Amino acid sequence: MEPQPNTWKKMSHKQNQHQQQNTFKLNDGIHKIPMIGLGTYDGAKPGEVGNAVKVALKNGYRHIDGAAIYLNEKEIGNSLKEVFNEGEIKREDIFYVSKLWNSCHNASLVRKHCEKTIEDLGIDYLDLYLIHWPIAFENSDPSGITTESLDDENGNLIIAPVSIRETWQEMEKLVEYGLVKSIGVSNFNVQNLIDLLTYAKIKPAVNQVEVHPYLTQLNLQEFCDRHGILLTAYSPLGQGKCNLLNNEILKSIATKYNKTVANVIFKWLNQRGIVTIPKSGNPSRIIENFNIFDFHLSNEEIEKINSLNSNLRTCCPIAHWNIPLFD
């Protein structure tokens, strides 16, 4: 469904200046990432993700988070082209993130799949490219042209003998080639990061992981902060699986500031120094989610939200792949 006209209103110059200030600096000291972005995982209907990207960009977002495995980067690319052609927003105004899928970790495949993503998006470079998971799968195609993984006779994914070191060294080359500005990881625990930091010539700029009030990731953040690695929170609302929006503590804080519970959660993340990338296909919700820059949580409120932690994961590889990655 097409958004209503007020969905497409352009931001004023003052609003644009304000939005540009809401960034975190990456560990190279040069590049900056907007504090809130639009997640693009799993658009339910054809055209939904593309429309969401247009709505987001026209209403202040400057950060789009994608991945090859989401299978929608051509759709997003069409939307980016449409927005850029209107002339108000340029490529350099956007911070675009994509990810290398598990079946593409082999050294011979990393550049190939990065270039495929860039081609699908219709842009010249990525602002940030992440290793999606710290695990490599065998590619179902001997040439490696697909993201599809290979299963054994029992239907289990075949783990490929490819080290993170091999993949990371190729990721570093992407920076040298000018294909990406920054590189990072996703779903890495402390053990993965400790190993990576022993050989990385370019330190990961970001670690994108699941974070929400029931999975606060305080210890992981403390480690990442110590090493200059910024956290990005995916599934900040727990994918709707854990009833976060009805939590009484969160509802009370939201009422105090005349905000939604989602706004409070995104603000809690940003005040902790964490980027957040909520996903929505609903135009009014996309706009509403961005409405977090005119209030400030107290330290006491942040601690109250931290206290809700129960280490509840809603994205767990043991359920998807029968691999207990986080155990």
Secondary structure as UniProt FT lines:
FT   HELIX           5..8
FT   HELIX           13..21
FT   STRAND          23..25
FT   TURN            27..28
FT   STRAND          32..34
FT   STRAND          38..39
FT   TURN            46..47
FT   HELIX           48..58
FT   TURN            59..60
FT   STRAND          63..65
FT   HELIX           68..70
FT   HELIX           73..85
FT   HELIX           91..93
FT   STRAND          95..100
FT   HELIX           102..104
FT   TURN            107..109
FT   HELIX           110..121
FT   STRAND          126..131
FT   TURN            142..143
FT   TURN            153..154
FT   HELIX           164..177
FT   STRAND          180..186
FT   HELIX           190..199
FT   STRAND          206..210
FT   TURN            213..214
FT   HELIX           218..226
FT   TURN            227..228
FT   STRAND          230..234
FT   TURN            236..237
FT   HELIX           238..240
FT   HELIX           244..246
FT   HELIX           248..257
FT   HELIX           261..271
FT   TURN            272..273
FT   STRAND          275..276
FT   HELIX           283..289
FT   HELIX           299..306
FT   TURN            307..308
FT   HELIX           317..321
FT   TURN            325..326
//
